[in-house]
Amino acid sequence: MRKLLSTLIVVLLCVFTPRAQSILSINTLPISKKIAEKSAPAFDSVHLINNKVYLDTAILTVNWSNFDVHVDSVDLSVSSDSFLIKLTNKYHPHFVLPVAGAVRDSFRWRNSYRHHNGVDIKLNSGDTVYAAFDGKVRYAQYNRGGYGKLVIIRHYNNLETYYGHFSKILVDTNQYVKAGQPIGLGGSTGRSTGPHLHFEVRFVGNPIDPEKIIDWDCESLHGYEFVVHKDLFKHVQERRQRKYYRVKSGDSLSAIARRNGTSVSTLCRLNGIRSTSIIRVGQSLRVR
């Protein structure tokens, strides 16, 4: 928890001009006084005003990396704080749908051990993909972890949006972009079975279901503000509760079930297999 509080307070650096405070703000619900009390001595720039924590463009420099895909990885599934994020405001008023298309795959568990942390949007190779909000490009290169040609944009409210599987990247790292600006061409690079856009939204490294923020059918936001709270990260809580077993030589489903205090039918349900399925040495099976 100390690491969580310290990292969040670094992110929530303030500015002291009224205009900047009106431009860039996140209200904490409730106010994180304990964050200030525990972390403020280490960060002189922390400043609480009228029960609000204000952000400035330090967001675009703190924990900034052009080479690491995921930064600011803090587990918000165990946080008691909620964060009210302004998706748009007077000075950054625009949202643009990255690409118009059907949602081909959603934010979900794809199998017993792999969670899909975004949405997949159908497109054709070469279709233009646009920045969803104003921001600054943090990452723009080929990623060998499955994203293929990937662009990550950090926004002024500390959200980051990920755009994966491009055939061509149209922006550079550290480039400022506006909502609706072309950032890449659709493709199927990386771990992909066909042309689509893999789109993620993350807050302090934590993936959020994009469809809770964006209505893809209406091509608009659900609202201009969004509350981040721990219930958005139930998949992380579920992952902690899950238990896996690696198959050894001589194992059978019945033996594995007995060893782990479960049943063969439960093993089959959790792993999408049948009681007659052949299991292989080294295979990982979910047992809880």
GUVEX-553432 format. One record per residue (C-alpha): residue in three letters; y, x, z. Coordinates in steps of 0.02 Angstrom, whole numbers, plus 50000, padded with zeros to 5 digits. Layout:
<sites>
alaYXZ;...
</sites>
This chain:
<sites>
met500005000050000;arg501185014650036;lys500915020949859;leu501275003449792;leu502885001849890;ser503495019249846;thr503155017149660;leu503985000149652;ile505555006349736;val505695020549612;val505615007649473;leu506894996649558;leu508315009249550;cys510015001349560;val511725002949485;phe513345000049575;thr514484992349443;pro514604973249449;arg514434971849260;ala512834982049256;gln512154972249402;ser512464956049309;ile511604962649154;leu510014969649228;ser509254961249379;ile507604956349455;asn507614945449610;thr506204948149732;leu505424932749810;pro505504935549955;ile506654950549973;ser505644966349996;lys506504972650154;lys504934982150201;ile505034991350035;ala506794996950075;glu506375001450255;lys504845011950208;ser505465019950049;ala507365020550050;pro507495037250142;ala506605045649997;phe507675037449864;asp509555037949895;ser509905026749745;val508975011649817;his510194997749855;leu509914979749909;ile511314967349877;asn511294949049929;asn509404948749941;lys509204955649766;val508544971949697;tyr509514977349544;leu508904988149401;asp509874998549277;thr509395008749127;ala508485020849242;ile507045009049196;leu507055017849029;thr506815035049107;val505795033049267;asn503945037049241;trp504305038849056;ser502985046748945;asn502855047848756;phe501045053748769;asp500205043248905;val499785025448856;his499775018249032;val501055023349163;asp501665015349325;ser499895009349360;val500145000549528;asp498914987249584;leu499954971449603;ser498404960949636;val498564966049819;ser500454964349831;ser501204950849941;asp502844951749844;ser503324941149694;phe504574946449561;leu505714934849464;ile505974942749294;lys507344937649175;leu506534937949003;thr508214935948917;asn510004935848978;lys511794936048914;tyr511714954048855;his509924953948792;pro509784935948735;his508484936448598;phe506614934248584;val505694935648420;leu503864931848392;pro503054948448344;val502084940148204;ala501714922048159;gly499854919048161;ala498404910948251;val497794917948417;arg496094924948370;asp495594931048542;ser496354927948712;phe496614936748878;arg494854935748951;trp493244944149003;arg492354948748841;asn490764952948933;ser490204956849109;tyr491134973349119;arg492514973348989;his494134963349003;his495244960148852;asn496994963948918;gly497994955348782;val497904943248637;asp497354946448458;ile498434938448324;lys497784935948149;leu498774944148010;asn498554952647842;ser498614971347817;gly500394976147780;asp501194961147868;thr502784966247960;val502714965848150;tyr504334964148250;ala504924969348423;ala504834954548542;phe506334959648647;asp507694972848652;gly507084989248721;lys506625007448693;val505075014448609;arg504055024248736;tyr502505027548630;ala502245027648441;gln500705036648378;tyr498855035148346;asn497855031748503;arg496025036748513;gly495665024648656;gly495415009948538;tyr497195004348502;gly497325013948339;lys499115015948282;leu500055009648433;val501865006048479;ile502395002948659;ile504144996648698;arg504904996548871;his506154982648901;tyr507654981249015;asn506714970349141;asn505344983649158;leu504084973949055;glu503184984048922;thr502464976548763;tyr501034984548667;tyr500734982548480;gly499064989348420;his498044992548262;phe499534995648147;ser499215002647973;lys500945010647979;ile502185013848119;leu504015011048074;val504885017548231;asp504985033848328;thr504795037648512;asn506395036148615;gln507165024848483;tyr508135009648542;val507604993548456;lys508244975748450;ala507214959948459;gly506654955748282;gln506754973648220;pro505244978948114;ile504174991348212;gly502574992348112;leu501424985347978;gly499854975848023;gly498184984148000;ser496474987548074;thr496555005248143;gly495635010048301;arg494264999148376;ser494484984048264;thr493384972748160;gly494754966948042;pro496644965848021;his497514958948175;leu498864962848301;his498294967048475;phe499754962248587;glu499924965848772;val501254962748905;arg501244973949059;phe502294974949216;val502214991249314;gly500614995049219;asn499794978249258;pro499254967849108;ile499854949749107;asp499164936048995;pro500454935348853;glu500134916848829;lys500844913449001;ile502494920148935;ile502444916048749;asp501974899648665;trp501244906048502;asp501104888548427;cys502944884648456;glu503464902748421;ser504524903148578;leu504544908148762;his503924895748891;gly505524899248986;tyr506904912049011;glu506244917949178;phe504494922649233;val503784925349408;val502554939649430;his501354936749575;lys499634942749625;asp498714927449558;leu499114933549382;phe497914947849413;lys496354938549468;his495354948349340;val495744964049440;gln495164955449600;glu493574949849510;arg493234967549451;arg493304973949630;gln492054960649684;arg490824964549545;lys489354976049570;tyr488364985049435;tyr486674993449428;arg486145007049306;val484375004449242;lys483125018149288;ser481435022649216;gly480115009849269;asp481384996349313;ser481094978149271;leu482254963249290;ser481234956549436;ala481264973349525;ile483134975149498;ala483404957449562;arg482404960649721;arg483264977249752;asn484984969249741;gly484624952949831;thr484814941649681;ser483724932449555;val483174935749377;ser484054919949319;thr485684926049397;leu485494943049313;cys485234934449146;arg486754923249170;leu487894937449223;asn487364948749080;gly487084936248940;ile485254940948920;arg483564932248932;ser482144935449052;thr481164942348905;ser482554954148849;ile482134972548841;ile483184983248959;arg483495001548923;val483595016549039;gly485435020049073;gln485965002249033;ser487254994949153;leu486854977749222;arg487994967049326;val487084961549484;arg488504952649574;
</sites>
